[in-house]
Amino acid sequence: MGVFTSHMRCIMQLFAFNLHNQLVAAVHAEKHCDYICLECQKAVRLRGGRHRQKHYYHLQINQACSLHRKSMEHIQVQTYLYHLLPENDCVLECPFPTVSRIADVVWKSKKLIFEVQCSPITQEEVQNRCQDYRSCGYEIIWILHEKTFNRWKLCAAEVFLQDQTHYFTNMNKEGKGMIYDCYASIERGVRKKRMKPVEVQLNLPTLLNESGKNLPQFLKKRLETWHLHFEGDLVTRFFNQAYDFQEIISIEQKNETKPLTWIQAAKYALYFCIMRPYRLVFQLFLEKHSN
């Protein structure tokens, strides 16, 4: 892609569908050919060249189309998901007329909506979107960009999303970066301690019905409130592979100012070292017989 200075917002449309409903980047498009806008479904064509970044423009000005207001990072995350999810099962800028919404990314067969959020948003708007999409039979997964979210202090929207499936992203204007999960010790709306982020595979959803009896507090809360998890996130890593859960437990201990007894420590070790292998065997059995 051409140079895009850091202080500029994305007012150029860099992706569109061809007449076969295939996503085409502007750098691969042909001039004098019609393409389809991701949001308003109107005709767009290629513009630009050697001294100007290639981009699409509407053949007829459409003030109702808000795609130009989306940042480059937002569009790159959408494009990443489009290529990650199963072909012909993913829709970008999918309209939901009954609730007057347009979803960023929809995984049709799974009834999942991925909502990308790079700019500030109110708690009320987050709640309304969740309610609207669920009324249509879809579950919503929020992807929050770290340029606005996952900062020192939680905004009201983030406080609400603690009980909803959400992850973060650091994807830049060139499409480099990842979607990740990250443990943070939160006290009075402030992140006191953060651990290393771990990449999440959003093409691998999983339902967990594990008992929360012997789990760290943050895992208990997620299992109780999140409707869905994905491979690579903190919950699946706890059950499937080694992770620094002892450090998390230690952080929770300090927050509660209550020492961990040797019996509790033994329970954690028993759960992690014995129950986890049985769960993996059961999961492999299900995968084998579900094909």
N, C-alpha and C positions, 0 to 999 in steps of 0.2 A: 504494500500500500504506500501511497505517497506520504510526505511529511505532514504531520498534524501537530501543531505546536500545543504545548501543555495548557496554555491559558484559553484556548478556543473551545467552545462547546460544539457538539456535533450538530451542525445544521445541514450537513450533507447526508443524503440517503445512500448508504453503501451496499445495501442488499435489496433484492427484489426477486419475485418469482418469474420464471419464463412461462410460456404458454402451456408447458407440460407440468406446471406446478412444482418445478424444481427450483431450489434456492440458488441464486447466482450472485456472486460478489461482483461489484462494479469493475474490478480489475480484470474480470474474465468475460465481461459483457461485450456485445457488439453494438456499434453505433447504427442508428437508423432502424433498429429493431424494437418492437414493443415488448415491454415487460409489465409486471403487475405489482403495484404497491402492496407491501405486506399488510398495511393497516386498512386503507380505504378501498383497496381492490381496483383502483383506477389505473389507467395506463401511464407508464413512466418510460423514459428513455435515457440512454447514456450521454453524459456530458463530461468534458475534461480531456486531458492529454498530457503532453510532456511537461508543461509548466503549471498545470493545475490538476489537483487530485481528481481522479475519476469518480463520478457519483451519478446517481439517478435524479431526474427532475420530472415533475408532473407536466404532462402535455397541456392540461388545463388546471389552473390554480384551484386548489381545494383547501379552503380555510379550515374545514372541519377535520382535516388530517393532522394529527398531532405527532406523527412519527419523527418529524424534524426536531421536536423538543427533547427527544431521548438522547442521552449522552452516548459517546462512542463505547464506553465500557458496558452500558446497558445492552447495546446491540450486539457486542461481542459475546456476552453471556448467553443471549438468546441464540445466537448462531452456534455456539458451542453445544448447547443442549439439543439443537436441531440435528446436529451431526452425531451426537451421542446416543439419542434415543432411536428405537427401531424405525427403519425407513417406512414411509407411508403410514406411520402411526402417530406422527408428531405434526402439530399445526402451530404455526406462529401467528400471533395477532388474531386469535380466534374469537369471533363475536358471540356474545350471549345476549340476544335481544330481550329476553324476558326480564333480565335484571339490568339492562343497559350497561353492560360491561364488555371490555375486550381484554381477554387473557393474554399474557405475554407468550406462554408456551403451554400447550395442552398435549398430554399423552392420552390419546383417545381410549384405547382399550383398557387402560388402568384407571380411567376416570380421575386423572391427576392434573392439577394446574400448578405450574411453576411461575410464581410471581417475582419478578426481579425488581429490586428497589435500590436505586442509587442515590436518590435525593431524599431530603427530609420528608416525613409523612406523619400525620397525626394518629394517635391511638384510635380515634373514632373511625377514621378512614380504613385502618387495618381491620378493625372489627366488622365494619360494614362489608368489606370485600369478602372476608371469611364467611360471613352469614349469607351473602348473595350467592357465592359459588357453591356452598353446601346445600343451599336450597335447590340448586340445579343438579345435585347428586354428585358433586365433585369434591375431592379433598384438595386442599391448597398447601403447597410447600413454599415458604418464603426464602428468597436468596438475597441477603443484605450485603451491599458493597461496603467494604471497610473504610472507604474514604469518608463515609458518613456514619456508619455504624461500627459496633465492636470497639468503641473508643473507651476512654477512662470512665465516663459517666453514662449510664443508660438513659436513653430518652423514654418517654411514656410508651411509645410504640414497642420498644424492645422489652419493656417490663411486661406488657401484655403478651408478647410473643414467647416469653419464657415457657408458657404452657401450650405452645403451638409448634409444630415441626418447622424448624428454620435452621438455615446454615448461613455461612458468610462466603464472600468471594473477594479476591484481590486481583481479578482479571483487569489488565490494562487496555489501552486503546488499540494495541496491536494484537490482542487476543491471547496474551501470555499471562498465565496465572492459573489458579485452581479454585474450586469450590470446596470449602473446608468446614470442619467442626473444630471447636476450641473450648476446652474447659476453662472456666473462670470462677474464682471465688468472689461472690457478690455480697456486699454488705451495704445496706441502706442505699441501694441504687448505684453503688460504685464498684467497679472491678478492682479488687485488691490484689489478686494473684491470677496470672494467666499462664497456661502451659502451652507447649508447642502445638500449632495447628496440625490437623490430620486431614488428608484428602478424602472426600466422600464421593462414592460412585452413585450418581443419581439415576443410573439405568438399572440399578439392582435394589429395588424396594424389598423390605422384609417386615413381616409382622412378628412381634415378640410377645409371648405370653408367660414370660419368666416371672417367678415369684420374687417380690422385692424384699423378702424378709432379711436377707443377709447382704444387702447391697449398700454401697455408699449412698448418701442421701440424695445427691443430684441424679443418680441413676433411678432411684425409686420414684422421684418426681417425674422424670421423663417417661418411665414406663406407665405411670398413672395418667399422664396428661397428653403425651404425644400420640397421635393416631397412627403414625407410620414412622419407620426408621429406614435407613439406607446403609448398604455395606460400606464400611470404612468409618462410619461415625463413631462417637465415643461409646455408645451402648453396644453396638455390634462388636467393636474391638474388645470390649471388656469380656464378652462371652466367647469370642472366637480366637483371640490372639493376645499375646503378652502386651501389657500396657502399664504405664506407671500409675496403676490404681492405688498403690500403697502411698504414693505422694499425695494423691487426692484425699485418701482417708486421713492422712496426717493433717492436711489443710483443714478438713472438716472437724477433726479433733480440736485443733487450736481454736477454731471458730466457736465450738461448743464449750471450750475450756473444760473438757471432760476426758480423762485418759482412756485409751482403749485397753480393755482387760485382755488377759491372755486367752480367755474363752472366745471373745469376739474375734481376736486375731486368728485363732484356730478355725473359726467358722468361715472367715474370708478365705483362708488358705484351702480349706476343704471344698468350698464352693468353686473356687477358681481352678484347682488342680484336678478335681475328680468329676464334678458335674459338667464342666466345659467339654471334655472329650466325649462324654455320652451324648451331649447335645449335637456335637459335630457329626457323630455317627448317624444320629437320627435324621439330621438335615440331609446328609448324603443319601440316606435311604429314601427320603421323600422325593429328592430331586431325580433319583434313578427311576422311581416308579411313577413319576408324574409326566415323564416324556412319552 
